[in-house]
Structure formats: C-alpha cells, structure tokens
Amino acid sequence: MLHTSSHASRGLSKLVTGLFLLVPFAGSALAASQGTHPLQTVLYQGTAFGVSANVGNTVLVAPTGQASLEKPCGTNNDNEVVTGVGAGVNDSPLVQGGASNASASSSPSLMSQATADVTGISLLGGLISAQELKSVSSTTLNSSGFQMTTTGSVVTGLSVLGIPINGLPAPNTQITLPGIGSVVLNEQIPLVNNEEGQLTVNMIHITVTLSNLLGIPVGTQIIVASASSGLVRAYAPGVVAGTSFGTQLSVSGVLESSPTAPLSLPCYGTAGQVLTNSVAQVNLTGVLTTGAVSNTGKSALTFPYSTGEMTTSVASLNLLSGLVTVNAISGRVDATIAGTGGVFDSAVGSFAGITVAGHPEINDNVPYNTTVDIAGLGTLYLKHIIQDFPNPDSIEIRMIELAVTSANSYNLPIGADIVIGDAQITIIPAAEP
C-alpha cells in the first residue's frame, strides 16, 4: 500500500528562543578579529565509552556504556552530567570482559569533562589484559585560551605480551604486537586552534595490520576507555551542526554497519569551504550494493547570519537483490539563522531511475514523505523529511529508509533499519542572557 504526504515543509521561517550563554572575552585575539562585537558563543563537547571495535565500515563491538552531552556540538552549559554503563563483552578472541562506566559533563565555568572507566578486560586472547583502565579528558577556557588535561587517568594491572606495565604509560606509548599489528597506550589526540580546544584520550588503541592466527581481520581497530572533551567559541547568531552519510544498517538502534562516507560539520564552521567525503562503492553483503557515494558539507558562522548546507549522493543502488534500484540519489538540506532569531531551513531530494518491485506507481516524481508497505518485510520510506522544532531547530532528509517489521525471506532481523542517502542540519540559536 502506498501513502504520501504533500506537506514536505521544504521552506519555513520560525522565531526561536536562544540556548547559549554568550561569554565576553573582549581582550581575546578572537574578539579583536571580530571588530567591536564583544561577545562569543561558547559550546561544550563531551563523549566517552568503554569498548569499541570495527573493521572498515563493519561494527564488531558497538561502543559500550556510551555517554555524550545531549545537544548538538555540546551546547548545554548548565552543569549537565550524562552517564553510561556497559556490561562486559564476550567476543573472544577480540574482547573478553570490560565492564564500563562513562560520563560526560559541562560547567558554566567554561569547562567540559569526559571519563571512561573499564575494569577486568582481556584483549586479543589474553595478549593484553588490565584490572582497570580509566581515561579522563578535561578542557577549560580562560583569557589565555584553551587548556587541556588528562589529570585523573589511571591504569592498574596492565599487561602487554606478558610484560607488566606499572602505572600510567607515557602519552602515545606504541608497542609492536608480533604477527598482529600494534597497540598505542594512553593515546592522546589534541586539537587546538583559535576557535576550538579538544582532547581525546584512548587508554588502549589496537590496530591489526597483519594476517594472524587469531583470525582477526586485517584493518580491525579496537579502542578501550575513550574520553573526549572540548570547547568551541564563535561569534555568530547561531551554530550550525550537520551530518550526512551514504548508507547505514542498524538493528534496534545498534549499528551493524557504520555510516559510509560520513561527514560532520565542525562546530566552529568551515568558513564557507566545502568539505567532502566519498567512497567508490559500497557492498553490504546480502543487503545492498552501490556505486560512488559522496557527501559534502559547508557552513559559515558570521554576524549577522549563520548558514549551513549538507548534501548526500548515491549512485547505482541495488537494495535487497532488486527490491529497490535507483540509478542516482541526491539529497540536500540548508539552514540559515539571522541575528534577530529568525530561522529558515529546507530539504530537497531527487531520484533518477527509481524502481520498487511490485509497485509500478513509484517513479522519479514520487512525493515527499511517501511510505510503501512491503508485504512480508516492513515499510519503505521515500524522501522522508524529519523536523524538530524549536530547540534546537533541525531538518533531516532520508532519501530511502526501510524499517523491517516482519519475519522475511531476506534473513533481516525484525527491528533492522536501512537508511540510504541521509543529510541532516541543525541550527542552535544564541541569545544574550
């Protein structure tokens, strides 16, 4: 059965209320670069998790116990604390154990912090083990700029290749794992510029580069106890957050395949420059194949306007052995906010050569928000537009989405969700307190 909606809401203006604390730093270099405009919007970033593992776009272990500041770009500055708890993982020889506790927090004193604490873990069939791995990342901002620290990080009972490692390893300690690859201990990845300070701490980061007797695929990445904190500042009436990707498969909210060619806008914008991520083809065995996938994004945070755009394109889609085929898919979302608080956003998309087996009524001119009931499988959504208003204001287009609700001949589990061609953009307006 086919259902359509004519209210695509592809262009609308709204008045919205502010979310940010604008903090004066009139003596800073950034303030000087912005002329006489004395205020800046400060954003908060924070995320942490226990254990994750992936090979290419395939998720082997989804991040356990993940905790992230809830709003785009970490915009909450009112003593927010988010926590996550994860049970141990039973995926030998990759990971055994590793119960985790994670937290991410923000403070109006211009500080963000993330903590990941993992206990009782064994990796690579026992080649690496630890009693406790705790990563702490803290970022603050003062008149001297961004300051980052790992104070509070702890390592207890760590052993690599049967050799005990006492105490906290030096930052970015790398050890070769014969016949497997390498591991970095206390990995620290800082990012500092005039607009942003960020620090990611991974207490263990394993990279598999060699064929091995454990049967772990080459290219596998294992991360344990990851914590990332950051602050961003910008002079603008709002901040633009955006993401886009080509394909993604999840089951009941847990990723089964990572987004392909994903792209995210940095919170401080791109100064109008276009960022691009692309891959030549995608092959999710038994699910879908595509040709080239490309995603782009750009944004400009200025006064009195902030603008942003995200696009997605997918060529030569074949979903579920011909259930859906499309020669070309294209989607785009745009957003603008003026200094007065008015927001305009839009979403547009197009198909070239779309077919849906058993539904000859579907063609390239299919209306926005069309749903198709696929017997013995689930619901197919075409040009699906999703809006969230008012705080924050966001718009998303999913060019194709298949929600599996029935037992089926494709062996897809109930709860599986396949998204193809996704672009999303969010504007979080600022207002003086």
SVG drawing of the C-alpha trace seen along z (x, -y; Angstrom):
<svg xmlns="http://www.w3.org/2000/svg" viewBox="-2 -48 60 67">
<polyline fill="none" stroke="black" stroke-width="0.4" points="0.0,0.0 1.2,-3.5 0.9,-6.5 2.0,-10.0 2.1,-13.4 2.1,-16.7 3.3,-18.8 7.1,-18.4 7.8,-21.6 10.6,-22.4 10.8,-26.1 9.7,-27.7 10.5,-30.6 10.2,-30.5 11.1,-32.5 13.1,-30.6 14.5,-31.2 18.1,-31.1 20.1,-28.3 23.6,-29.7 25.4,-31.6 27.4,-34.3 30.5,-35.0 32.5,-38.2 36.2,-37.9 36.8,-41.5 40.5,-41.2 41.0,-38.0 42.6,-37.7 39.3,-36.4 37.4,-39.4 39.9,-41.7 39.5,-39.8 35.7,-40.4 35.9,-44.2 33.8,-45.8 31.4,-42.8 32.4,-41.8 30.5,-38.6 31.2,-34.9 29.1,-31.8 30.7,-29.0 29.8,-25.4 30.5,-22.3 31.6,-18.9 32.0,-15.6 31.7,-11.9 33.1,-8.7 32.7,-5.0 34.1,-1.7 35.0,0.6 34.5,0.4 35.8,2.4 35.3,2.2 36.9,3.2 36.2,0.7 32.5,-0.1 31.6,3.1 31.0,2.7 32.3,5.6 31.6,4.2 29.4,1.1 30.6,-1.5 29.7,-0.2 28.3,-2.4 28.5,-5.5 27.8,-8.9 27.6,-12.1 26.4,-15.6 22.9,-15.6 22.7,-18.6 24.4,-19.1 28.0,-20.3 27.6,-20.0 25.6,-23.2 24.5,-22.7 26.5,-24.7 24.3,-24.4 26.1,-21.6 24.8,-18.8 26.0,-15.3 25.3,-12.4 26.3,-8.8 26.5,-5.4 27.0,-1.9 28.1,1.1 28.3,4.8 31.4,6.8 31.8,8.0 32.0,11.7 33.6,11.7 36.7,13.9 39.5,13.6 38.7,9.9 37.4,8.8 36.5,10.5 35.1,8.6 35.5,4.9 32.5,3.7 32.4,-0.1 31.2,-3.3 31.3,-6.5 30.3,-10.2 30.3,-13.5 29.8,-16.8 29.7,-20.5 30.0,-23.5 29.1,-27.2 32.7,-27.9 33.8,-27.1 34.8,-23.5 33.9,-20.2 35.0,-16.8 34.6,-13.2 35.6,-10.0 35.7,-6.3 36.4,-3.6 36.8,0.0 37.5,2.9 38.6,6.6 39.4,6.7 41.2,9.2 42.1,8.4 43.4,10.5 43.0,13.8 44.9,12.6 47.8,10.9 46.7,7.7 44.9,7.5 44.2,5.0 42.4,4.7 41.4,1.1 41.7,-1.5 40.5,-5.0 40.7,-7.8 39.9,-11.4 39.8,-14.3 39.2,-17.9 39.1,-21.1 38.8,-24.6 38.8,-28.1 40.2,-31.3 41.8,-34.5 44.9,-32.6 43.0,-30.3 42.1,-26.6 43.7,-24.3 43.5,-20.5 44.5,-17.9 44.3,-14.2 44.5,-14.5 42.7,-11.6 43.6,-9.0 44.5,-5.6 45.9,-2.3 46.1,0.7 47.3,4.3 48.1,3.7 50.0,6.4 51.1,6.5 52.6,9.6 53.0,11.0 55.1,8.0 53.6,5.9 53.3,2.2 53.4,0.3 51.3,-2.8 50.1,-5.2 52.1,-4.8 53.7,-7.8 51.4,-9.5 51.2,-7.8 53.4,-4.8 53.4,-2.4 54.2,1.3 54.6,3.7 52.4,6.8 54.3,9.5 52.1,11.2 49.2,8.9 50.0,5.2 50.5,2.6 48.9,1.0 49.1,-2.6 48.8,-3.1 47.5,-6.3 46.8,-7.7 46.2,-11.5 44.9,-13.3 44.7,-17.1 43.1,-19.7 43.7,-23.4 43.1,-26.5 41.7,-29.9 38.1,-28.6 38.3,-25.1 40.2,-23.1 39.6,-19.4 41.4,-16.4 40.6,-12.7 42.2,-10.1 42.1,-6.4 43.8,-4.3 44.2,-1.4 44.1,-1.6 44.9,1.6 45.4,1.7 45.5,5.1 47.8,4.8 48.8,8.4 47.0,11.7 47.1,13.6 46.5,16.9 43.6,15.4 41.6,14.9 41.0,11.2 40.6,9.3 43.3,7.0 42.1,3.4 40.4,4.1 40.6,1.2 39.9,1.8 39.6,-1.1 39.3,-0.8 38.4,-3.6 37.9,-6.5 37.1,-10.0 36.9,-13.2 36.2,-16.8 36.2,-20.1 35.0,-23.7 34.2,-25.8 33.8,-29.6 32.3,-31.5 30.9,-35.0 27.6,-34.3 23.8,-34.4 23.8,-30.6 25.9,-27.5 25.3,-25.0 25.6,-21.3 25.2,-18.9 25.8,-15.3 25.4,-13.3 26.2,-9.7 25.5,-7.3 24.3,-4.0 23.8,-2.6 22.3,0.6 21.2,0.8 19.2,3.3 17.0,2.0 19.2,-1.2 22.6,0.7 24.8,0.1 25.5,3.2 27.4,1.3 29.0,-2.1 27.7,-5.1 29.5,-5.1 31.5,-8.2 30.2,-10.1 30.7,-13.8 30.1,-16.1 30.4,-19.9 32.8,-21.2 31.1,-23.2 33.1,-26.3 32.1,-26.1 34.1,-25.7 34.2,-29.5 32.1,-28.6 34.6,-26.0 33.1,-22.7 34.1,-19.5 33.8,-16.2 33.9,-12.5 33.4,-9.8 33.9,-6.2 33.9,-4.4 31.4,-1.7 29.6,0.0 28.9,3.7 26.9,4.8 26.8,8.5 23.2,9.7 21.8,6.3 22.8,3.7 25.4,2.5 26.1,-0.9 28.4,-2.8 30.0,-6.0 28.9,-7.7 29.7,-11.3 28.7,-13.6 29.5,-17.3 29.0,-20.0 29.8,-23.6 28.9,-26.3 29.7,-29.9 29.4,-31.4 29.4,-35.1 27.5,-38.1 24.6,-38.8 24.0,-35.4 24.9,-31.8 24.4,-29.4 25.0,-25.7 24.4,-23.1 24.7,-19.3 24.4,-17.1 24.4,-13.3 24.5,-11.4 24.5,-7.7 24.9,-6.1 23.7,-2.7 21.8,-1.4 20.6,2.2 18.8,2.9 17.8,6.5 18.5,8.1 16.4,5.7 13.7,4.8 14.7,1.2 17.0,0.0 18.0,-3.6 20.5,-5.0 21.1,-8.2 20.0,-9.6 20.5,-13.1 19.5,-14.9 20.3,-18.3 19.4,-20.3 20.1,-24.0 19.6,-26.3 20.1,-30.0 19.6,-32.0 19.6,-35.8 20.7,-37.9 17.1,-38.6 16.5,-34.9 14.6,-34.0 15.4,-30.6 14.9,-29.3 15.5,-25.7 14.7,-23.5 15.2,-19.9 15.1,-18.7 15.8,-15.4 15.6,-13.6 15.7,-10.2 16.8,-9.2 15.6,-5.8 13.9,-4.5 12.0,-1.2 10.4,0.7 9.5,4.3 5.7,4.8 5.0,1.1 4.9,-0.3 3.3,-3.5 6.7,-4.5 8.7,-6.8 11.2,-9.6 8.5,-12.1 7.4,-10.3 6.1,-12.9 7.9,-13.7 7.1,-11.6 5.9,-8.6 5.5,-5.3 5.2,-2.0 4.0,1.2 6.3,4.1 4.4,7.3 6.3,9.8 9.1,7.3 8.1,3.9 7.8,0.2 9.7,-1.7 10.0,-5.4 10.9,-7.6 12.1,-11.3 11.4,-11.1 11.7,-14.6 12.0,-14.8 11.8,-18.1 12.4,-19.0 11.3,-22.4 12.1,-24.7 15.0,-23.8 17.2,-23.1 15.8,-23.6 16.7,-20.8 15.7,-19.2 16.7,-15.9 16.1,-14.1 16.4,-10.3 16.0,-9.6 15.3,-5.9 14.6,-4.2 13.5,-0.6 12.1,0.4 11.9,4.2 8.8,5.2 8.1,8.8 10.0,12.1 11.2,12.2 13.0,14.2 16.0,11.8 17.0,13.0 16.9,9.5 16.0,9.3 12.9,7.6 14.0,4.1 16.5,3.7 16.6,0.2 18.4,-0.6 19.0,-4.2 20.3,-5.3 21.2,-8.9 20.9,-10.9 21.5,-14.6 20.7,-16.5 21.3,-20.0 20.6,-21.7 20.8,-25.4 21.1,-26.3 20.4,-30.0 22.3,-32.1 20.9,-34.9 22.4,-37.1 21.3,-36.2"/>
</svg>
